[in-house]
Amino acid sequence: MHHYPDAAAVVRALAPDEPVILNRPLAAARAARFFVEKFPGKSLYAVKANPSPDLLQILWDNGITHYDVASIGEVRMARAALPGATLCFMHPVKTARAISEAYHEHGVRTFSLDTIEELEKIVSATASENGEPAADLRLCVRLRVSSEYAELSLASKFGVDLVDAAPLLQATRQVADWLGLCFHVGSQAMTPFAYVQALERVRAAIADSSVVIDMIDVGGGFPSIYPGMEPPPLEDYFHIIHRHFEALPIAYNAELWCEPGRALCAEYSSLIVRVEKRRGDELYINDGAYGALFDAAHVAWRFPVSALEDDLIEGLDEFSFYGPTCDDADFMKGPFMLPADIQAGDFIEIGMLGAYGAAMKTGFNGFGAAEVVIVQDEPMASLYRGDRIDPRESDNVVSLR
């Protein structure tokens, strides 16, 4: 894989016709070390956010030993990439065949569930050939919690309601060697209070069920920085989670887990696109809704952008994008702030696409090809390099100098 100093150097060297994905291994390594060193428990990388084997290896090399996998395909891929990793099958709805293969062939012992039916399926699929139930199951009951503080909700699809949690926890405790409670506050949670609410619901579920809990998994939701989304420092999230975890009525040696996806990989990748046409404030570019910019089109996600030409002299203006396919839905409203004199033939870097973007590219309409290179500069925004102004601090400060 070719290495370049930055996006501008890629454009100078390649003048690419197709989009180019820029990977930043140093940014991913830094994010991994941050979670390993500062989160007061165990961090599982949510593989769905970006399943690149190269990225998995970087995270492993920097201390991430546990991986949240959501399908048998992810189980196989992650096991092939990282033979020594601990894989946790955290999708609450799985086929019996997937559970059996994960357990018997890939060494998976941790499974999540949110119904009695799924519990029975796991017990049956992990039994030995002579029908003996597995004695080493590590089972996590997923509790439904609010996503009101997240930019993307994950509250409606999975999770047992609090009123139904006690019977499920009691039944799971009977067959589990190790019992956990997990939840997900939604993607890009913009305040640590999201976890306070969820952990209070966990407290109520434990009290109602009167079972011994060996692990609390606070899931994902840890945010990254995007235009218009400036979260508090991640240390604030960690501190509040740890304080409320310590107050729960759980086993004295209970573990605390989290499942960061976006927070570990968003800064890993960006994308170079070329403007193929300009129509007023609309730019036709060579990637879009069916490529790495799915979120920009379907949930109006605003990614940071930067023009890569050195001859653009006008101030910034608001633009929207059309992608390369023939579909009208291949549209990204933005607004994306770029020089007002940008034109066809110019190149743009779109940042913070390591989470979901690079992983969701398709070949629809014959588009989707993209070269991958490594660059050595900093991502457009970072939670981890230590130079970020704390957004909680007021700008209305009188200087005494």
N, C-alpha and C positions, 0 to 999 in steps of 0.2 A: 504494500500500500504506500502511495506517494505521500511525502511530508512537505508542508509549506508553512511559511511563517504566519500567514493570515489569509482571509478571503480575497483581498485585493491581489495577492500574489497568485492565487489560483486562477483568477480571471486573466491576469497577464500571461500566465503560462499556457492556459488551455483555451481561452475564449470559447467556453463550452456551449454547444447547441442544446444539450440536455441539462436538467438540474444537476447540481453537485451537492452531495451531503458532506458536511464538514464535521469530523469527529474530534473531540478534545479529551483525550484520555486523562490529562492532568486534572481537568475539572471533575470528572467522575471519581477519580481517585481521592480528590480532596473532599468531596461530598461523603464518600464512604467512610473516610477516617473521622469526619465530623460526627457522624452518627455512632460509629463504634466507640469513640472517645467520650461523647457527651450525652447520648441517650442513656438513661439509667436502667437499662435492661438489654434485651436482645433485639436486633434489627433484622427483619426478614425482607429481602428485596422482592417487590411485587413484579414478577417477570413479565407480566402482560404489558407493563409500561414501555418496555423496550427489550425484546428477547435476544438481542444480538449476542452471540457467543463471545465476541471480543469484549463487549461490555461486562458480561458475566464474569469473565476472567479478571478484568480490572477490579471489579468489586470484591471478588474472592481474594485477590492479591493484597487488598487493602482492608481485610478483616471481616467482610460480610460472609458468614458461613452458612446462613439459613436463607432459603428461597421459597417464596409463596408462589406456587404453581396452580393454575386454574383449569388445566385440561391434561389429558393423557399425552397430547402432543408436546405441551410444555414440560411435562415430567420427563419424557424421553429426551428432549433436547437438552434440558438442564442437566440430566444425569450424564449424558454423553459429554457435555462440556466440562462438568465439574463432578468427577466420580466421588469425591469426598464430601460433597455438600449435603446438608440436611434439607430434604425437600418436604414441604408441607402442602398438602392438597386442600386448599382453602376455598374452593368453590362449593357452595352448599348443596348443589344438585349435580350428581355424577352418575354415570352408568355403572352398573354392577361390574361389567367387564373392565372398565377403566380403573375402578377401585381395586379389583383383583390383580390386574397387571401392576399397578403402582405398588401394591403391598408385596406381592410375591416375587416380582422381577426387579423392582427398582428400589426396594428398601424403604418405601414411604411408610411411616407409622402415624403421622399426624394428619387427621382429616377433620374438616368442619361440616356442620350439619345444622338444619333448623327445623326438622320435623322428625317425628317418630318413624315415618316411612324410610327416611334417609338413614336413620340409625340402624334400623333392621337390615337395610341393604348393605351397609358397611360391615356389620357383624357377620352376615352371611357370606359376603364376598371375600372376607379375610380369613375365614375358617380354613383349617387344614383339610387335606384330602379325606381324612376319616371323620370330618365333621366337628373336630374340636375347635371351639372358639379361640380366637387370638387372645393371648394374655398380655400383649404389649401395646395395645391401642392407646393412642394419645388423641383424645377427641375434644373438639372445640365447638361449643354450642354458640351459634351466632344470634345475637340479640338485635332486634330492630331498634334503631335510635333515630333521632332527628338529624336532618341535613340542612337545617335552616341557616347555619352559618357558613355553608360551603357554596362555592360557585357552581358546582355540578352535584346534583342530588344523587344519593345512592340509597334512599330510604324506602323505596317502594317495592323493590324486587325481592330482596332477601331479608331474613331475620325473623325469629319468632317474637311475637308480641309479648310484652311483659306479663300480661294476664295469663298467658299460656306457657310461660317459661319454666315454672316450677316442676310440673310433671315431666317435661322433657329433660331437664337437668337431673332429676332423680333417676329417670330411666337410664340416662347416659352414664351416670355415676356407677351403676350396677355392672356395666360391661367395660368401662374404661379403666386402664391402669393409671391414667393421668387425665384429669378433666380441666378444660379451660373454658373461659367465656370470652367471646370476641365480638367486635362490632365494627362498623365503618361510618364515620361522621360525614362522608361525602368528599369529593375531590376539591382540592384547593380551599381548605377551611381557613377562613381569614381571621379567626380569633381563637386563642386557646380555650375560651369558654365552651367551645363545641365539645371538648373532651370532658369538661366538668359535668355538663348535662348528661353525657353518655355514661360516665362513671357513676353518677347518682342512680341511674337506671340499673346499672350492674349491681350496685349495693342492694337495691330493692329486690332484684331477682335472687340474689344469694340469700337474703333474709327470708324470702317466701319459700325457697326450696330446702333450706337447712342442709346443704351438702358441702363437702370440703372441696374447695377450688384450688387447683394447683398452678393455674396460670391465668393472667389477664392479658388479652391481646387488644390493644387500642386501635389496631388497623392502620389504614393509611390516612390520607387527607392532608399531610404536611405540605405546605404551599411552597411555590417558587415565586419569582418576581416577574410580572408582566406589566405592560402599560395599563395604568389605572388600577393595578392590584399590588399594593405595597404591604405585605404582611408584617406583623411584629417579628422580632428575632425568634428563631427556632428554640433558643434556650428558654424562652418564656413558656413555650409549649411543654418542653421537657420538664421544667420545674413544676408546673401545675399538675401535669400528669402524675409525676412521681409523688407529689404530696397527697393527692387524692387516692392513689394506689395504696400508699402506706396506711391509709385510714380504713381500708376495706376489711371486712371480716373473712379473711382467707387464710390458708395454711401459712405457717410461719416462714416456710421456705418457698413460698409461691414466687413464680417468675413473672416478670413484666416484659411483654413483647410489643413490637410495632411492625407495621408493614409498609414502609415508604416505597413509593414508586416514583412519582413525579419528582420528589425532592432529591432523589439520588441520581436521576438521569436527565432531567430537563436541560441542564447546562452542558450536557455531553455533546449535543449536535445542533448544528444550524444548517441552513440551506441556501445555496446560491440559485437564483432564478434570473431569467432574462425577460425584459419587456419586449413583447413581440408587436404590440400596437398600443397606441394611446388614443382614447376617445374622451375628451374633456377630462374629468377627474377619475376616469376608469382606465386601469392598466390591464392589458391582456398579457398574462405571464405564462410560463411553461410548466407550472405545477399548480395544483389546486385541490378541489374538494375530494377528488378520487386519488389524490396523492398524499403528500405529507401535510397538507393544509386542511384536512378533514374537519378539525375542530374550528378553524377559522370560518368555515362555511356553515357547519351544522349547529354550532353553539355560539357563534359570533365571538370566538376567542380572538383577542387582539395580541398578536405577537410583535415583538420589537423588530424594527426594520432599519436598514442602513443602505443608502446608495453607495455603490462601489466605484463610481466615476469621479475623477478629480477635476472635471471641467464644469460641474454643476454649481452655479453661483447664486441662484435665487433661494429665498427662504423656504421653510417647510410649509407644505400644504397637505390637506387631507385627500387621500385616495382610497378607492376600493379596487379590488382585483377580480378579474375573470380568469379562470383556469383554462387549460388547453383543450378540454373535451368539447363535444358539440352540445352538451347538456346545459340548459339555462340555470340549473341548480348549482353549476360549477361557479359559484359566485361568493366572494368574501367581502362583506360590507366594510369591515374595518371600523373606524378609519385608520389608515396606515399613513404615518407622517413621513413624507419624502420631499426632496427639493421640488419646487414648483416647475422647474424647467426639465424634469426628467422626460425622456423620450424613448421611442422604440430603439432597441439595440443596447440600451443601458442595462447594467446588472444590479441586482439587489441582493443583499444578504438578509435572510429572515431568521431570527434567533430563537433560542429556547425550544427547539423542536425535538430534543432528545427523548422527551416523554410523549409517547403515543404517535407523534408525527411521523418519524422515520419508520415506525412499526406498522403504520396503517396504509402505506402506499399500495395501490393496486395497479393492474395493467389495463384498466378500462379504456376502451376506445383506442387501444394501441399505444397509449402513453404510459409512463411509469418508469422508464429507464433512468437510472441515476448513478453516476460514478461516486465512489466513496473515497475521500482522502482524509488525511490527518493534518490538523493545523495546530500551531503552538501558541496562539495568542489566547487572551482571556475571552470567556463568553460575554455576550452583551450585558448581562446582569448576573450577579452572584450573591448568594446568601453566605458565602463561605470565605471570601478572601480578606475580610476584616476591615474594609474601607467604606462599608455602607453606613450612611447616616440612619440612625434609629428613627423610624417614622413616628414613634410615640412622642418624640421631642418636638416642642413647638418651634416654629420658625420665628416667632415674635419674641426674640430675645434681645435685650439691650446690651450691647457690648460695653464693657467697662474699660476697654483699652483706649 
